[in-house]
Every structure is written in C-alpha cells, then in structure tokens.
Amino acid sequence: MPIIRLARFNLRPYRKGDEHSIVENINNPKISRATLTIPYPYTIADALSWIDQNLKAARKRKKTEINLAIDMGGQVIGGIGLSKMDGHQAEIGYWLAERYWGQGITTSAVEALSAYALNDLRLARVYAYVFSSNKASARVLEKAGYGFEGRSRRHVVKDGRRRDCLLFAVGSAPGD
C-alpha cells in the first residue's frame, strides 16, 4: 500500500492504534449526512472493524479497493480511498474532520490520490458521486480537476430517502 507524502499531511494505510483518532474525528452527524456509508454515532467497534477490513484488503493480491488515512501529526483527521477498482477505473471517496474544513486539505488529498491512480495504477478514469446537496464536496472535485458529467436521479438511498447524486470524473474513457 502506498504512502503519499504531502507538505502538510500524509496519506497512508490504516493501522492498529488509529481507532481513537478515527472516532474522535469522524463521529459527526454532518459527516454522516454527507456520506453514503459512514454511520452516526461512529463507535470504537466501527473503527476497529474498518481497520481490520483494510488490513485484510491490503493482503489481497488483486486490489479492488485502497483506503488511506489522512494523517496529520500521527492522527487520522480524515480518510480517502479508491473503491470499485475494475479494469480501467475506480471510484474515489473521502471524509475530513470538520475542524479542518476549508483549508484545502481534501482538495490536496483528492489531487494526490487521483494522480497516484492515473499514473502509478495506470487507471484511465477516476470518478466520484456526491449528493446533489453537498456543494462543498462538488467544489473539492472541481478544484481537483474533475469534470461534471451529470446528475443521477434517485441514485442512492440514504436514511430511507432516495437521493440524487452528481457524477464527476477525471481521466479519460477507454480508447480515448
């Protein structure tokens, strides 16, 4: 698994011992509302399960996902990852502790992991779905060079409601 070193923080694999800083930084109803799968409240058991899932995924020969901690000073302040890695493309997703919002951290992390995906993993395309109500996340993707591709109506179910998502992507389609 890669370690991507940036000026203010690193992107690195999750490890045992991260559970307390994960819970401290992710246990926020605003983060849960803005993401599809992060629950609120987020417990130590959730964090331990997440770390275990990622340690197992790291041992697999064929990678279908890569999840990295956004590490600042040894603390997990966010997370970013590639999922649904299938041939030429992958989906990117991310979260960041609220106290770090508005500092360009997420944009830098998205740029760095996207570059890794396109250059090192040799993927042709990285895409993201964001809730249509999540203007901040859409702006992160735009600043990171992603282009808007469209709206998927009633694309996902969150809290019992069907929600529209916006699709963004970077890279090219196969054969381009």
PAZA-160889 format. One record per residue (C-alpha): residue number from 1; residue in one letter; z, x, y. Coordinates in steps of 0.001 Angstrom, whole numbers, padded with zeros to 6 digits. Example, Ala and Ser with C-alpha at 12.3 -4.5 7.8 and 13.67 -1.06 7.14 Angstrom:
// PAZA-160889
   resi   resn        pz        px        py
      1      a    007800    012300   -004500
      2      s    007140    013670   -001060
This chain:
// PAZA-160889
   resi   resn        pz        px        py
      1      m    000000    000000    000000
      2      p   -000838    001318    003425
      3      i    001483    002363    006220
      4      i   -000262    001870    009540
      5      r    001454    003761    012358
      6      l    001066    002422    015877
      7      a    002600    003531    019181
      8      r    005466    001006    019307
      9      f    005822   -000068    015675
     10      n    004574    000461    012131
     11      l    003000   -001868    009604
     12      r    004495   -001026    006233
     13      p    005171   -002574    002823
     14      y    008271   -004712    002444
     15      r    011176   -003069    000642
     16      k    014597   -003913   -000697
     17      g    017057   -003947    002179
     18      d    014665   -005786    004550
     19      e    016143   -009183    003761
     20      h    018735   -009272    006560
     21      s    016348   -008346    009371
     22      i    013725   -010730    007974
     23      v    016171   -013651    008045
     24      e    017517   -012672    011472
     25      n    014013   -012662    012961
     26      i    012123   -015387    011065
     27      n    014820   -018091    010879
     28      n    013491   -020073    013840
     29      p    012153   -023644    013910
     30      k    009404   -022558    016356
     31      i    008072   -020037    013814
     32      s    008250   -022593    011017
     33      r    006393   -025207    013106
     34      a    003612   -022717    013963
     35      t    003010   -021556    010377
     36      l    001981   -023351    007217
     37      t    004392   -021921    004643
     38      i    007454   -020475    006414
     39      p    010411   -022835    005896
     40      y    013279   -023581    008246
     41      p    016010   -022796    007648
     42      y    014917   -019478    006137
     43      t    017600   -018082    003824
     44      i    018507   -014754    002266
     45      a    017234   -016207   -001030
     46      d    013860   -016884    000633
     47      a    013716   -013297    001918
     48      l    014703   -011795   -001442
     49      s    012043   -013890   -003171
     50      w    009421   -012782   -000585
     51      i    010312   -009107   -001042
     52      d    010211   -009445   -004842
     53      q    006828   -011218   -004691
     54      n    005426   -008391   -002578
     55      l    006841   -005621   -004759
     56      k    005157   -007265   -007777
     57      a    001866   -007741   -005886
     58      a    001871   -004051   -004903
     59      r    001883   -003056   -008585
     60      k   -001222   -005084   -009420
     61      r   -004440   -003141   -009855
     62      k   -006634   -005850   -008327
     63      k   -005189   -006846   -004962
     64      t   -005506   -010465   -003886
     65      e   -003023   -010088   -001040
     66      i   -001451   -007383    001084
     67      n    001616   -008243    003164
     68      l    003165   -005802    005583
     69      a    006326   -005806    007657
     70      i    006024   -005262    011382
     71      d    008704   -002584    011597
     72      m    010277   -001536    014878
     73      g    013074    000982    014584
     74      g    013626    000230    010896
     75      q    013960   -003520    011459
     76      v    011468   -006165    010314
     77      i    010558   -008008    013528
     78      g    007539   -009765    012071
     79      g    005035   -009842    009281
     80      i    001289   -009691    008842
     81      g   -000899   -009907    005810
     82      l   -004213   -010467    004141
     83      s   -004463   -013192    001518
     84      k   -007227   -014824   -000485
     85      m   -008877   -011397   -000761
     86      d   -012074   -012335   -002529
     87      g   -015053   -010015   -002648
     88      h   -016201   -009615    000935
     89      q   -013490   -011468    002884
     90      a   -009784   -012187    003363
     91      e   -007589   -014482    005428
     92      i   -005143   -012926    007909
     93      g   -001797   -014456    008804
     94      y    001171   -013301    010853
     95      w    004502   -014144    012464
     96      l    006680   -012397    015045
     97      a    010318   -012843    016119
     98      e    010489   -014961    019264
     99      r    012234   -012293    021357
    100      y    009112   -010087    021001
    101      w    006562   -012736    022014
    102      g    004321   -011941    024968
    103      q    004468   -008153    024539
    104      g    001105   -007610    022828
    105      i    002713   -006694    019505
    106      t    000949   -009357    017455
    107      t   -002434   -008589    019017
    108      s   -001996   -004876    018220
    109      a   -000928   -005676    014652
    110      v   -003917   -008009    014131
    111      e   -006303   -005373    015526
    112      a   -004832   -002660    013284
    113      l   -004813   -004672    010053
    114      s   -008287   -006069    010764
    115      a   -009636   -002537    011281
    116      y   -007986   -001473    008006
    117      a   -009542   -004456    006198
    118      l   -013023   -003882    007582
    119      n   -013086   -000065    007436
    120      d   -010791    001011    004588
    121      l   -011021   -002009    002298
    122      r   -014688   -002418    003266
    123      l   -014411   -006162    003696
    124      a   -017228   -007750    005673
    125      r   -015131   -010509    007219
    126      v   -011537   -011385    008072
    127      y   -010745   -014940    009123
    128      a   -007758   -016952    010306
    129      y   -006872   -020607    010550
    130      v   -004399   -021637    013257
    131      f   -003035   -025065    014055
    132      s   -005042   -026531    016929
    133      s   -001754   -026918    018845
    134      n   -000952   -023175    018543
    135      k   -002634   -021890    021704
    136      a   -000715   -018579    021641
    137      s   -001960   -017675    018172
    138      a   -005525   -018617    019090
    139      r   -005237   -016338    022127
    140      v   -003956   -013454    019955
    141      l   -007062   -013741    017783
    142      e   -009402   -013889    020769
    143      k   -007770   -010785    022317
    144      a   -008099   -009009    018939
    145      g   -011864   -009603    018939
    146      y   -012051   -012672    016700
    147      g   -014674   -015274    017472
    148      f   -014052   -019017    017362
    149      e   -016072   -020607    014546
    150      g   -014966   -024207    014625
    151      r   -012398   -026910    014076
    152      s   -011457   -028082    010594
    153      r   -010248   -031643    010982
    154      r   -007184   -032680    008966
    155      h   -007432   -029328    007177
    156      v   -003820   -028903    006031
    157      v   -000669   -030936    005507
    158      k    002454   -029714    007325
    159      d    005671   -031750    007357
    160      g    003845   -034701    005848
    161      r    001164   -034778    008572
    162      r   -002470   -033813    008280
    163      r   -003234   -031199    010928
    164      d   -006411   -029859    012498
    165      c   -006947   -026105    012329
    166      l   -009117   -023781    014360
    167      l   -011115   -021143    012477
    168      f   -011564   -017650    013896
    169      a   -013233   -014641    012280
    170      v   -014165   -011016    012833
    171      g   -016775   -009009    010945
    172      s   -019995   -010344    009564
    173      a   -021221   -012692    006894
    174      p   -022640   -011202    003668
    175      g   -026159   -009937    004158
    176      d   -025809   -009595    007945
